[in-house]
Amino acid sequence: MTEKHAPVLLREVIDGLAIRPDGNYVDGTYGRGGHARSILAALGAEGRLIVMDRDPQAIADARNSLGSDRRVTIIHDDYANLQAQISKLDLLEKIDGILLDLGVSSPQLDNPERGFSFQHNGPLDMRMNPAAGQSAAAWLRQAEEAEIAKVLWEFGEERLSRRIARKIVSLRATDPIEDTATLADLIADIVPRPKNKRHPATRSFQAIRIHINQELSQLQHLLESVCGILRRGGRLLVISFHSLEDRVVKRFFKSNSTRRKLPRGLPLRDCELESVIPLKLIGKAIMAGSRELESNPRARSAVLRIAERAA
């Protein structure tokens, strides 16, 4: 494992999963398997690891690296469909731990053909699964100006979203935006370079990627199904890399780990006021320490949250 592709918060993930040697675990975002291999190393002969990813290249790596291990089940699918996949395996409410490492992986960013990055020019694709859904280029060819602006604002918090959307619609009338360099240059002409020297297109590329892959709705769907997947005492670990993802996770964890408040004076008995609390928070949000940041700068924005099924 190179430093470039090192899994973030690895020690914290393994500690947080509290792995039982004979337990059943899920890595819902295999990537290139850094977390998965460490989970597998902690399992005994009776343990089981289910790895999922919607990226076919990640699944090919999983089959090559782990396919011969009888403890491993490899599934090519979105983690939002985890409950259905676990049901097929007859493991509902028998899972001891689930890990999600959200966002785009280093191999995806590093491959210009995937279209996730403006560092090297390539086709404007951005799909986690290139065989499914609509590419970023196809979406930009037909989306209404208002829709483009909304995506850039809501998913990228880009304050110049309307100007960017207007320019995209104006340009595409004569020159369709088919590659990452064209889109990045268009945005750079509108957005001043930030003082932190981050590329002006960073927010917009993030927003378009989130929209194309429906990342926040996928996350919300998984969160809402997790208590039907985990056994009591089983844990969900989520690593987020930007505030939108982390906000979804934080709110879900909080709302499902506190008792619902009811207005005073309702004609209810004490036992009727008791409501089921499905989750228990395990510690506070975890960020990478200075030692990890020195060797793996990708970890600088990572936030790990852990919850346990309580009921």
Sequence and secondary structure as in RCSB ss.txt:
>XXXX:A:sequence
MTEKHAPVLLREVIDGLAIRPDGNYVDGTYGRGGHARSILAALGAEGRLIVMDRDPQAIADARNSLGSDRRVTII
HDDYANLQAQISKLDLLEKIDGILLDLGVSSPQLDNPERGFSFQHNGPLDMRMNPAAGQSAAAWLRQAEEAEIAK
VLWEFGEERLSRRIARKIVSLRATDPIEDTATLADLIADIVPRPKNKRHPATRSFQAIRIHINQELSQLQHLLES
VCGILRRGGRLLVISFHSLEDRVVKRFFKSNSTRRKLPRGLPLRDCELESVIPLKLIGKAIMAGSRELESNPRAR
SAVLRIAERAA
>XXXX:A:secstr
  STT  TTHHHHHHHHT  TT EEEES  TTSHHHHHHHHH  TT EEEEEES HHHHHHHHHHHTT TTEEEE
ES GGGHHHHHHHTT TT EEEEEEE S  HHHHH GGG   SSS  BS   SSTTSS  HHHHHHH  HHHHHH
HHHHHH  TTHHHHHHHHHHHHTTS   BHHHHHHHHHTTS   TT   TTHHHHHHHHHHHHTHHHHHHHHHHH
GGGTEEEEEEEEEEESSHHHHHHHHHHHHHTSS     TT S  HHHH     EEE SS B   HHHHHH GGGG
G EEEEEEE  
